[in-house]
Amino acid sequence: MHDLDETIRQRRSVRGFLPRPVPKDVLLEALELAQHSPSNCNVQPWRVYLASGEVSEELRTKLVEAAKAGQPQEADPPIDAFFSGYRDRQIACAVELYGHMGVERGDKAARFAAELRNFQFFDAPHVAYVCMNERFGLGVALDVGMYVQTLMLALWARGIASCPQAALRSYPGIVHEQLGIPKEERILCGLSIGYEDLAVPANRTRQPRDPVELNVRLLG
């Protein structure tokens, strides 16, 4: 176990996992801890579908097939388009990541293969889909975001890596069918979970954080 400060500082998105499954009791321990996340009026709006074994393998296969076939992506709401300085950070992140992966800017085949890695869950043995009821709006989505952060920190403190992925919202019809997610539940993100494979070049990626002054204005 790490202390909280170090867990927050060290946690990062991992994009290459070992095939070794995480013991069920360890996963449940982290999930139970995440249940203590704050939420408005304690409604606890998050709904999580954690797939492992044959279930995750079948889902992985279906998503990769859809992407390779060029099936239109139907994320609801659409995946965010970044702009201005936010776009600059997105590009810098991609340059760092693709640089470690050896993907050249103009190599369309290699870039598509890199995108496919999302739908392969980066070889993770587990994938969690985090949802909320479609009647909820931005305020409840904030609650679910705090849950996801708490879960990722609980996992990292136990030596388990994860990667939150907006891309896994791209084919909601497939996911709803394969995981039995009720129609009224909206997918907010996917989360690949497992033990980090240190031999994967993408895992050498490190992203900086801005000085606090750029994000926080102290008044009074």
Disulfide bonds with the S-S distance in Angstrom:
none
